[in-house]
Amino acid sequence: MEQQAADISQMSFEDALRALEDVVRRLEGGEVPLDESIDLYERGEKLRKHCQARLDTAQARIEKIVAGSDGKPVGTAPFDGG
């Protein structure tokens, strides 16, 4: 399971979202044995958390856009800056 979590942490948002959609399709299909369904659900939750974290990071970066006196973006500030 730890290797699986490490693999998820290295996924791009798009890859994680596709994997999550695949998990949902398989679970909705209803033809997966119970034990595998539980494993899939756990993987789906990890994928969902990963996607949410990537979205939160992207939103924070967008919010760091620095606007000039005319209201137009002039650059960005480092996310972890101040």
C-alpha positions in Angstrom: 0.0 0.0 0.0 2.9 2.4 0.7 4.3 2.0 -2.8 0.8 2.7 -4.2 0.6 6.0 -2.1 4.1 6.9 -3.3 3.0 6.3 -6.9 -0.1 8.6 -6.4 2.0 11.4 -4.9 4.1 11.4 -8.1 1.1 11.6 -10.4 0.1 14.7 -12.3 -3.3 16.1 -11.6 -4.6 14.8 -15.0 -3.2 11.3 -14.4 -4.7 11.1 -10.9 -8.1 12.4 -12.2 -8.1 9.7 -14.9 -7.2 7.0 -12.4 -9.9 8.3 -10.1 -12.5 8.2 -12.9 -11.4 4.6 -13.6 -11.9 3.6 -10.0 -15.4 5.2 -10.0 -16.3 3.3 -13.2 -15.2 0.0 -11.8 -17.0 0.5 -8.5 -20.2 1.7 -10.2 -20.1 -1.4 -12.5 -20.8 -3.5 -9.5 -18.9 -6.5 -10.8 -15.8 -6.2 -8.5 -15.5 -8.6 -5.5 -16.0 -7.0 -2.1 -12.4 -7.1 -1.0 -11.3 -5.5 -4.3 -14.0 -2.9 -3.9 -12.7 -1.9 -0.6 -9.2 -1.6 -2.0 -10.5 0.4 -4.9 -12.4 2.7 -2.6 -9.3 3.3 -0.5 -7.3 4.1 -3.7 -10.0 6.4 -4.9 -9.9 8.4 -1.6 -6.1 8.8 -1.9 -6.5 9.9 -5.5 -9.2 12.4 -4.5 -7.0 13.9 -1.8 -4.1 14.1 -4.2 -6.3 15.9 -6.8 -7.7 18.3 -4.1 -4.2 19.1 -2.9 -3.0 19.9 -6.5 -6.0 22.1 -7.0 -5.4 23.9 -3.7 -1.8 24.5 -4.7 -2.8 25.9 -8.1 -5.4 28.2 -6.5 -2.8 29.5 -4.0 -0.4 30.2 -6.8 -3.0 32.1 -8.8 -3.9 34.2 -5.8 -0.3 35.3 -5.6 -0.5 37.1 -8.9 0.7 40.6 -8.2 -1.3 43.4 -9.9 0.2 46.7 -10.9 -1.3 50.1 -10.2 -3.4 49.8 -13.4 -4.9 46.5 -12.2 -3.0 44.5 -14.8 -0.9 41.5 -13.7 2.8 42.4 -13.6 4.2 39.1 -12.4 3.9 36.6 -9.7 5.2 36.4 -6.1 6.6 33.1 -4.8 4.0 31.0 -3.2 6.1 30.4 -0.1 7.3 34.0 -0.1 5.6 36.6 2.0 
